[in-house]
Amino acid sequence: MLFYLVVTAFWVANSQFLFSVWGLIIWLISILLGFIAYKQIKEKNIVRKLMLYSTSFMVFLLLLTGLIHFAVTSMP
């Protein structure tokens, strides 16, 4: 989850590292690992909910990034 905070900070700062090909690959892998970790946590506690919310927020940021990229590249 600490990695998600770093990704969010890079996203807010518009870091070129995050928006490079390798950055996007690492970002996607971290989202997949987050969902896997969520499924592996058997207990109903705050950590499981926090993992779900933070991973869902990463998916939201990724979709928003795609929409922003599409909007900017389609401008004349």
Residue frames as qw, qx, qy, qz and C-alpha x, y, z in Angstrom:
[[0.000, 0.886, 0.464, 0.000, 0.00, 0.00, 0.00],
 [0.333, -0.711, 0.132, 0.605, 3.00, 2.25, 0.48],
 [0.370, 0.021, 0.623, 0.689, 3.74, 1.75, -3.20],
 [0.115, 0.723, 0.631, 0.257, 0.27, 3.09, -4.00],
 [0.213, -0.895, -0.148, 0.362, 1.10, 6.30, -2.11],
 [0.378, -0.414, 0.449, 0.696, 4.25, 6.68, -4.20],
 [0.272, 0.358, 0.720, 0.528, 2.26, 6.12, -7.41],
 [0.024, -0.874, -0.486, 0.011, -0.31, 8.70, -6.30],
 [0.296, -0.779, 0.098, 0.543, 2.46, 11.22, -5.55],
 [0.351, -0.133, 0.617, 0.692, 4.02, 10.57, -8.97],
 [0.186, 0.601, 0.709, 0.318, 0.59, 10.97, -10.59],
 [0.113, -0.923, -0.290, 0.228, -0.07, 14.30, -8.88],
 [0.308, -0.689, 0.313, 0.577, 3.43, 15.52, -9.78],
 [0.721, 0.663, -0.020, -0.202, 2.94, 14.38, -13.40],
 [0.456, -0.576, 0.627, 0.258, 6.15, 12.36, -13.21],
 [0.563, 0.535, -0.498, -0.386, 7.59, 11.19, -16.52],
 [0.021, -0.280, 0.954, -0.104, 8.73, 7.97, -14.83],
 [0.479, 0.225, 0.719, -0.449, 5.16, 6.95, -14.08],
 [0.640, 0.613, 0.163, -0.434, 3.94, 7.72, -17.59],
 [0.162, 0.535, -0.758, -0.337, 6.76, 5.89, -19.37],
 [0.761, 0.071, -0.555, -0.330, 6.19, 2.40, -20.76],
 [0.479, 0.056, -0.791, 0.378, 7.99, 0.76, -17.82],
 [0.163, -0.067, 0.478, -0.861, 6.13, 2.93, -15.34],
 [0.693, 0.010, -0.117, -0.711, 2.77, 1.90, -16.78],
 [0.719, 0.075, -0.688, -0.065, 3.79, -1.78, -16.77],
 [0.264, 0.050, -0.741, 0.615, 4.84, -1.58, -13.12],
 [0.387, -0.038, 0.236, -0.891, 1.63, 0.31, -12.33],
 [0.770, 0.016, -0.364, -0.523, -0.52, -2.41, -13.95],
 [0.616, 0.065, -0.757, 0.206, 1.41, -5.19, -12.20],
 [0.028, 0.080, -0.620, 0.780, 0.94, -3.45, -8.85],
 [0.605, -0.043, 0.022, -0.795, -2.81, -3.26, -9.45],
 [0.799, 0.040, -0.553, -0.235, -2.93, -6.98, -10.25],
 [0.449, 0.088, -0.745, 0.485, -0.87, -7.79, -7.16],
 [0.246, -0.131, 0.385, -0.880, -3.20, -5.62, -5.08],
 [0.768, -0.047, -0.173, -0.614, -6.25, -7.58, -6.22],
 [0.738, 0.082, -0.665, 0.084, -4.43, -10.87, -5.58],
 [0.193, 0.137, -0.664, 0.710, -3.46, -9.72, -2.09],
 [0.503, -0.127, 0.158, -0.841, -7.06, -8.68, -1.45],
 [0.843, -0.013, -0.385, -0.375, -8.28, -12.15, -2.41],
 [0.620, 0.145, -0.699, 0.324, -5.64, -13.82, -0.21],
 [0.095, -0.211, 0.543, -0.807, -6.61, -11.92, 2.93],
 [0.346, -0.336, -0.862, -0.155, -9.21, -14.14, 4.57],
 [0.201, -0.450, -0.615, 0.615, -10.05, -12.04, 7.60],
 [0.034, 0.810, 0.431, 0.397, -12.74, -9.38, 7.51],
 [0.468, -0.617, -0.206, 0.598, -10.77, -6.48, 8.86],
 [0.103, 0.918, 0.012, -0.383, -9.69, -2.96, 8.05],
 [0.290, -0.485, 0.634, 0.528, -6.59, -4.09, 6.15],
 [0.396, 0.301, 0.815, 0.298, -8.68, -5.99, 3.62],
 [0.222, 0.872, 0.425, -0.096, -10.96, -3.00, 3.05],
 [0.134, -0.841, 0.247, 0.463, -8.00, -0.64, 2.82],
 [0.384, -0.203, 0.750, 0.499, -6.38, -2.91, 0.22],
 [0.352, 0.567, 0.720, 0.190, -9.60, -2.98, -1.82],
 [0.088, 0.944, 0.225, -0.223, -10.09, 0.79, -1.66],
 [0.220, -0.726, 0.412, 0.505, -6.48, 1.62, -2.50],
 [0.395, 0.002, 0.794, 0.463, -6.38, -0.83, -5.41],
 [0.289, 0.729, 0.616, 0.072, -9.69, 0.51, -6.70],
 [0.030, -0.923, 0.012, 0.383, -8.29, 4.04, -6.47],
 [0.327, -0.429, 0.630, 0.559, -5.30, 2.95, -8.57],
 [0.364, 0.389, 0.780, 0.328, -7.68, 1.59, -11.22],
 [0.124, 0.907, 0.368, -0.164, -9.56, 4.91, -11.12],
 [0.174, -0.788, 0.298, 0.510, -6.31, 6.85, -11.61],
 [0.388, -0.116, 0.761, 0.507, -5.33, 4.60, -14.49],
 [0.299, 0.633, 0.690, 0.184, -8.69, 5.09, -16.22],
 [0.002, -0.943, -0.151, 0.296, -8.55, 8.84, -15.62],
 [0.313, -0.565, 0.502, 0.575, -5.04, 8.94, -17.07],
 [0.383, 0.208, 0.787, 0.437, -6.26, 7.13, -20.17],
 [0.185, 0.831, 0.524, 0.008, -9.14, 9.57, -20.59],
 [0.141, -0.881, 0.111, 0.438, -6.85, 12.58, -20.15],
 [0.376, -0.313, 0.660, 0.570, -4.36, 11.14, -22.66],
 [0.343, 0.472, 0.751, 0.310, -7.15, 10.49, -25.16],
 [0.079, 0.924, 0.339, -0.157, -8.56, 14.01, -24.73],
 [0.223, -0.783, 0.291, 0.503, -5.17, 15.68, -25.11],
 [0.371, -0.171, 0.732, 0.545, -4.06, 13.65, -28.14],
 [0.313, 0.573, 0.721, 0.234, -7.35, 14.22, -29.96],
 [0.013, 0.867, 0.158, -0.473, -7.06, 18.01, -29.73],
 [0.659, 0.688, 0.136, 0.273, -6.13, 19.80, -32.96]]
